[in-house]
Every structure is written in structure tokens, then in C-alpha cells.
Amino acid sequence: MKYDNPMNRQVMSLPELIESQYEDLEPKTRTALTFQEIFNIQRIILTGCGDSFAACMAERYAFEMLAGIPAEAVPALELARYYDRNQLGVDCRNPLVIAVSNSGNVSRVAEAAARARECGAFVLGITGHADSALAMNSDKILELCIPPFESAPGTRSYMVSVMSLLLLAIRIGEVKLRYTMDKAMEMRFDILNQGKALSALLPGILDTCGELAERWRDFPYFEFAGGGYDFASAWFGHAKILEAVGRPSAAVSIEDWFHLNYFLRDIDGTGTFLCLNSTNPAMSRAGEFLDYAGEMGRPLAVATDSEEIKLPDGAVRIPVPKAVYPMTMPITQFVPFCVFAASLAEQLGEEYGRGSKGRWAGSAGGRGVNSSRIEIV
């Protein structure tokens, strides 16, 4: 590994973590909700902040595709302060609100859970701390047990959040007889296989992204694009640049890129990443994205499970594991973005989160997100 640092070491630990977390989470998701609670669900709201909200975006479609239940991903601030109260308490304690926060002490997530519960919704908290504010404001919790690791911008915790949501969606669909138990197990094994596939691809990902970081080290801007369930990984990528490197970055859908980011003036100084899985229903639009980016000569890297997608001259292909089921892709397709951010930070001598020093001292101990006043409106 060319750039040996805490963030890249978190990445290197993911294959083993997928296996160990599967063993922990698979039985927990079977009992997180009772049969009656599952059959009561008429609508699902997924909520969180930052990386946790990215996990919600990544698996929102899984609940619709697998469980056959309308689902939406709503930022915690919107659910806590703006969401219509009349939509939070209907028959059978609906909707089911799934609130995600590994620490459980992010004020906005705890506030969103408390408001939803007060309005009559049923709240399932997904957290690593059973005594946290989120846990106290949830009807039930799915407790995460992520082994301690050296600190870095969230990589392991994000993967586990995505996995927990996917396993929960599979379980709900299984109970509702949307598919057989054998089919459900195929989906679960697809999760495990992502770990094995990632282990095989990691050396190449580390080399490719490390070299790309060297080529793009002086770029002042970065953008990450994706469509549908690929967008969450793109969003996560832009977040890691901000956390690890501190340079401006943007996340954009492949459609909005044509409406907005296409017009960036500094083309040569903007590193463009596209997250593209081969089963994406918007593949034709992604092909147009590649054509236009190529015509403009934009510096371009594509994280994809396909070796057949034609890339513009000069574009870099970064391989990610192929999945049988599209909703499994988010478990690993974010990995190249973490490696790139980690490698770039290492080259530039950047401290993660600016070290919570100087003008960024307000972030020490998570003060800006954990100490915010909670109000139920």
C-alpha cells in the first residue's frame, strides 16, 4: 500500500469487517421487528445526518424493491423541523421511521426520532450505543457493534450502516412473502460475496487511486456524479474530500450535471468522478455523460463494476465489485473515493477534519453536531 494511513487502513479492513458484521447483524435484523410490526408498516422514512443520511439514500430503493413499501430518505433536520406532523402519526403507528446514527448522540437525529415518536410514528433507531439520545427516543433499536479502530473519516461505520439497512430490507420482504427464504439467503450471500470480491480488487484500487491522487493533487475542485442508488456513493465521495482534504467538492446527479456542473469554468482543474454500476437503469444517460465529459476534455475517473463500458480517451477506470443484486452495490462501490481522499490527504499533509484546530476548533468532540439544542416543534 503506497499511502499507509488510518483511512486507507480502514479501507483495508473492510473485507474482514463485512464478514464479521454479517455474522452479527444477520440474526439481529431477523428479530429487530416482530411479524406484527412488519405487517403494520404502510410507509417508511429513513433519516440521518452526514454519512448516516448517505446510507439512507443508498438503501432507500431497497425497501421499495424488496419490501414493496413506499419509502423516502429525509434529512434529519427536515424531519425534525419541517415535515408535516399530520404525516407522522397515522393508523397502526405509521410511518416506520428508521433513524441512523452510529454514535446515537447527533442532536438532529435524536430530535427527529423524538418528534416522529411524539406524533405517533414507530421509530427504529440504528445505533452503536444503546444508552444514547437516539436510543432513548426510539421504540426499538438495532444495535451496531463495530469493533474499535483508529480514527479516520467514517469508512467502516458507513459500510456497516449500509449493510444493516439492506439486511433489514431483505428481512421485511422475506416476512411479507415477497420472495422465498432461499431467495432471501441468495441476497444475503451476495453481501458476503462483496467482501470476497473487494479483497481481490483492493490492491488494484489502492494503486490506481493512489496514482490518480498524485496526478490530481493540485486540482482545486472535485465533483462526484451518480444516478439513483449510485448517487449515495457519489455523495459519500464528495463528503470524504471535504473531511479528509478540505478542498471544495460537489455531489450531483448525472441529470443535474447537464443542467449545472457542465458549466463550470475551470474544467482542467476539476477532477470528475462518476459512480456507475452496470445495472443502473439510467445507463443511457450515463453514456451521454461520458460522451459530453470526453468532448470537453474533463479529467475523469469512473468507478464501475463493468469492463465493457466504453470510456473517453484519458479517463481512468477504477474497478469495484460486481453484485448479483443492484441494491448490494453500495456496500463497496464507495471504496475508491475513500482511497483517493486518503491518498490525497497524505500527499498534502492534511489532517483529517483540519485536526479540529484553529478556526475548526468548534468541531472538537463533535460539538457542532452533538451539542446543538434539541427542540420539538
C-alpha positions in Angstrom: 0.0 0.0 0.0 1.7 3.2 -1.2 -0.2 5.5 1.2 -0.4 3.8 4.5 -2.6 5.9 6.8 -5.6 5.4 9.1 -8.2 6.0 6.4 -6.6 3.5 4.0 -6.2 1.1 6.8 -9.9 1.3 7.5 -10.5 0.5 3.8 -8.1 -2.5 4.0 -10.1 -3.8 7.0 -13.4 -3.8 5.1 -13.4 -7.4 3.7 -13.0 -8.9 7.1 -15.5 -6.4 8.6 -18.1 -7.4 6.1 -17.8 -11.0 7.1 -17.8 -10.3 10.9 -20.6 -7.8 10.7 -22.7 -10.1 8.7 -22.4 -12.7 11.4 -23.5 -10.1 14.0 -26.2 -8.3 12.0 -28.0 -11.1 10.1 -29.6 -12.6 13.2 -30.2 -9.2 14.8 -32.2 -8.0 11.7 -34.3 -11.1 11.9 -35.6 -10.1 15.3 -35.4 -6.3 15.1 -39.1 -6.1 14.3 -41.9 -8.6 15.1 -44.1 -10.1 12.4 -47.0 -7.9 13.5 -44.8 -4.8 13.4 -43.7 -5.7 9.9 -47.2 -6.3 8.6 -48.3 -3.0 10.1 -45.8 -1.0 8.0 -47.5 1.1 5.4 -44.7 3.7 4.7 -41.1 4.0 5.7 -39.0 7.1 6.4 -35.2 6.8 6.6 -33.4 9.6 8.3 -29.9 10.6 9.4 -27.2 13.2 9.0 -24.0 13.2 7.0 -22.7 9.7 6.3 -25.7 8.2 8.0 -28.0 10.0 5.6 -25.9 8.8 2.7 -26.5 5.3 3.9 -30.3 6.0 4.0 -30.1 7.3 0.4 -28.1 4.2 -0.6 -30.8 1.7 0.6 -34.0 3.7 0.2 -34.8 1.9 -3.0 -34.1 -1.5 -1.4 -37.1 -1.1 0.9 -39.3 -0.3 -2.1 -38.0 -3.1 -4.3 -37.7 -5.8 -1.6 -40.4 -4.9 0.9 -42.8 -3.4 -1.6 -43.4 -0.4 0.8 -43.2 3.3 -0.2 -40.0 4.7 1.3 -38.3 8.0 1.4 -35.0 9.3 2.7 -35.5 12.6 4.6 -32.6 14.6 6.2 -32.9 14.7 9.9 -33.3 18.5 10.0 -36.2 18.3 7.6 -37.9 15.5 9.5 -37.4 17.3 12.9 -38.4 20.8 11.9 -40.3 20.9 8.6 -42.1 17.6 8.0 -45.9 17.9 8.3 -46.9 16.5 11.7 -50.1 15.1 10.1 -47.9 12.7 8.1 -46.1 11.3 11.1 -48.9 9.6 13.0 -51.5 7.6 11.1 -53.1 4.1 11.5 -51.0 1.3 13.1 -48.4 3.8 14.3 -47.2 4.6 10.8 -44.9 5.5 9.2 -42.0 3.4 10.4 -39.1 5.9 10.9 -35.7 4.3 10.7 -33.2 6.7 12.3 -29.5 6.0 11.7 -26.6 7.3 13.8 -23.6 5.2 14.9 -22.9 7.4 17.9 -26.6 7.9 18.6 -25.8 11.4 20.0 -26.2 13.6 16.9 -28.7 16.1 18.2 -30.7 16.4 14.9 -31.2 12.6 14.6 -32.3 12.3 18.2 -34.6 15.3 17.7 -36.1 13.8 14.5 -36.8 10.5 16.3 -38.3 12.2 19.3 -40.7 14.3 17.2 -41.7 11.4 15.0 -42.4 9.3 18.1 -44.4 12.1 19.7 -46.5 12.4 16.6 -47.4 8.7 16.7 -44.8 7.2 14.3 -43.0 4.0 15.2 -39.3 4.6 15.5 -36.5 2.1 15.0 -33.1 3.5 15.9 -29.9 2.0 14.3 -27.0 2.9 16.6 -23.9 1.6 18.2 -24.8 2.9 21.6 -27.9 1.5 23.5 -27.7 4.4 26.0 -27.5 7.2 23.5 -30.0 10.0 22.9 -31.3 8.3 19.8 -31.8 5.0 21.6 -33.8 6.8 24.3 -36.1 8.4 21.7 -36.7 5.1 19.8 -39.3 2.5 20.3 -36.8 -0.2 19.4 -33.1 -0.2 18.4 -30.9 -2.3 16.1 -27.6 -2.1 18.0 -24.4 -2.0 15.9 -21.3 -3.5 17.4 -18.4 -2.2 15.2 -15.0 -3.2 16.6 -12.8 -0.2 17.6 -10.4 1.0 15.0 -8.1 4.0 14.6 -9.9 7.2 13.9 -10.4 8.5 10.3 -13.3 10.0 8.3 -16.1 7.4 8.6 -15.5 4.4 6.4 -16.1 1.3 8.5 -19.2 2.9 10.2 -20.7 3.9 6.8 -20.3 0.4 5.4 -21.9 -1.2 8.4 -24.8 1.3 8.3 -25.5 0.4 4.7 -25.3 -3.3 5.5 -27.7 -3.0 8.4 -30.3 -1.3 6.3 -30.0 -3.8 3.4 -30.3 -6.8 5.8 -33.4 -5.2 7.4 -35.0 -4.6 4.0 -34.3 -8.2 3.0 -35.9 -9.4 6.2 -39.0 -7.3 5.8 -39.5 -8.5 2.3 -39.0 -12.1 3.4 -41.6 -11.9 6.2 -44.1 -10.3 3.8 -43.5 -13.3 1.4 -42.3 -11.1 -1.4 -39.8 -13.9 -2.2 -38.8 -17.3 -0.8 -36.4 -17.9 2.1 -34.0 -19.3 -0.4 -34.1 -16.1 -2.4 -33.6 -14.1 0.7 -30.5 -16.1 1.5 -29.2 -15.5 -2.0 -29.4 -11.8 -1.4 -27.6 -12.2 2.0 -24.8 -14.3 0.4 -24.5 -11.5 -2.2 -23.5 -9.2 0.7 -20.9 -11.7 1.9 -19.5 -12.1 -1.7 -19.0 -8.3 -1.9 -16.3 -8.7 0.8 -14.5 -11.5 -1.0 -14.6 -9.6 -4.3 -13.4 -6.4 -2.6 -10.4 -8.3 -1.1 -9.3 -9.4 -4.6 -9.7 -5.9 -6.1 -8.2 -3.8 -3.3 -4.6 -3.9 -4.4 -5.6 -2.5 -7.8 -7.9 0.1 -6.3 -5.1 1.3 -3.9 -2.6 1.6 -6.7 -5.0 3.2 -9.2 -6.4 5.8 -6.8 -3.0 6.5 -5.3 -1.6 7.3 -8.7 -4.7 9.3 -9.6 -4.2 11.4 -6.4 -0.7 12.2 -7.5 -1.9 13.4 -10.9 -4.8 15.4 -9.5 -3.1 16.7 -6.3 -3.1 20.3 -7.4 -6.8 20.4 -8.5 -8.7 23.0 -6.5 -12.1 21.3 -7.1 -13.7 17.9 -7.3 -17.2 16.7 -8.3 -18.8 13.3 -7.9 -21.7 12.2 -10.0 -24.1 9.2 -9.9 -27.7 8.3 -10.6 -30.3 6.6 -8.4 -28.7 4.2 -5.9 -25.3 5.2 -7.3 -25.8 8.7 -6.1 -25.3 7.9 -2.5 -21.8 6.6 -3.1 -21.1 9.8 -5.1 -22.4 11.9 -2.3 -20.2 9.9 0.2 -17.2 10.6 -2.1 -17.7 14.3 -2.1 -18.0 14.2 1.7 -14.7 12.4 2.2 -12.9 15.1 0.1 -14.2 17.8 2.5 -13.4 15.8 5.6 -10.0 14.4 4.7 -8.6 17.0 2.3 -10.7 20.2 2.9 -11.0 21.2 -0.7 -14.3 22.2 -2.3 -16.3 19.2 -3.7 -19.8 18.7 -5.0 -22.1 15.7 -5.4 -24.5 15.9 -8.3 -26.9 13.5 -10.1 -26.0 12.6 -13.7 -29.1 14.5 -14.8 -28.4 17.7 -12.9 -24.8 17.6 -14.1 -26.0 18.6 -17.5 -28.1 21.4 -16.0 -25.5 22.8 -13.6 -22.0 21.4 -13.3 -21.5 21.2 -17.0 -21.0 25.0 -16.9 -18.0 25.0 -14.5 -15.4 27.3 -15.9 -12.3 25.6 -14.5 -12.6 22.3 -16.4 -8.9 21.5 -16.3 -8.8 22.0 -12.6 -11.9 20.0 -11.6 -11.5 16.2 -11.0 -14.7 14.5 -12.1 -15.7 11.1 -10.6 -18.6 9.1 -12.0 -20.1 6.2 -9.9 -21.7 3.8 -12.4 -22.9 0.3 -11.8 -23.7 -1.8 -14.8 -27.3 -2.5 -13.8 -28.2 1.2 -13.4 -31.5 2.0 -15.2 -30.0 5.3 -16.3 -27.2 3.7 -18.2 -28.1 5.5 -21.4 -27.9 8.9 -19.6 -24.6 7.9 -18.0 -23.3 7.1 -21.5 -24.3 10.6 -22.6 -22.5 12.0 -19.5 -19.3 10.1 -20.6 -19.6 11.4 -24.2 -20.0 15.1 -23.1 -17.3 14.9 -20.4 -15.0 13.4 -23.1 -15.8 16.1 -25.6 -14.9 18.7 -23.0 -11.7 17.0 -22.0 -12.7 16.9 -18.4 -10.3 14.9 -16.1 -12.4 11.9 -15.5 -12.4 8.7 -13.3 -15.1 6.1 -13.4 -15.8 3.7 -10.5 -17.6 0.8 -12.1 -18.2 -3.0 -11.9 -18.1 -3.2 -15.8 -15.1 -3.7 -18.0 -17.3 -3.2 -21.1 -18.5 0.4 -20.6 -16.6 2.5 -23.1 -14.7 5.4 -21.5 -13.4 8.6 -23.2 -9.7 8.8 -24.0 -7.7 9.6 -20.9 -10.4 8.5 -18.5 -9.4 6.2 -15.6 -11.4 3.1 -14.9 -11.5 2.1 -11.2 -12.9 -1.5 -10.7 -15.4 -2.2 -7.9 -17.0 -5.5 -7.1 -19.9 -6.8 -9.2 -23.1 -7.7 -7.4 -25.9 -10.0 -8.3 -28.5 -7.6 -6.9 -28.2 -3.9 -7.6 -29.1 -2.9 -4.0 -25.9 -4.7 -2.8 -23.6 -2.4 -4.8 -23.5 0.4 -2.2 -21.7 -1.8 0.3 -18.4 -1.5 -1.6 -18.7 0.9 -4.5 -17.7 3.9 -2.4 -14.3 2.4 -1.6 -12.3 4.1 -4.4 -13.4 7.5 -3.3 -12.1 6.8 0.3 -8.8 5.6 -1.1 -8.5 8.7 -3.3 -9.3 11.1 -0.5 -6.9 9.3 1.9 -4.1 9.3 -0.6 -4.6 12.9 -1.5 -4.6 13.9 2.2 -1.4 12.0 2.8 0.3 13.8 -0.1 -0.8 17.2 1.0 0.0 16.6 4.7 -3.7 17.4 5.6 -5.1 16.4 9.0 -8.5 14.9 8.9 -11.1 17.4 9.8 -8.4 20.0 9.9 -7.4 18.5 13.2 -10.2 20.4 15.0 -7.7 23.2 15.4 -7.7 26.9 14.9 -10.8 28.1 13.0 -12.1 24.5 13.0 -11.8 24.1 16.8 -15.6 24.1 17.1 -15.7 20.6 15.7 -13.7 19.1 18.6 -15.6 16.2 20.2 -18.4 16.6 17.7 -19.5 19.7 19.5 -21.1 21.3 16.4 -23.4 18.3 15.9 -23.8 16.7 19.3 -24.4 19.8 21.4 -27.0 21.5 19.3 -30.2 22.4 21.2 -33.0 19.9 20.7 -36.4 21.4 20.1 -39.6 19.6 19.3 -41.7 21.8 17.1 
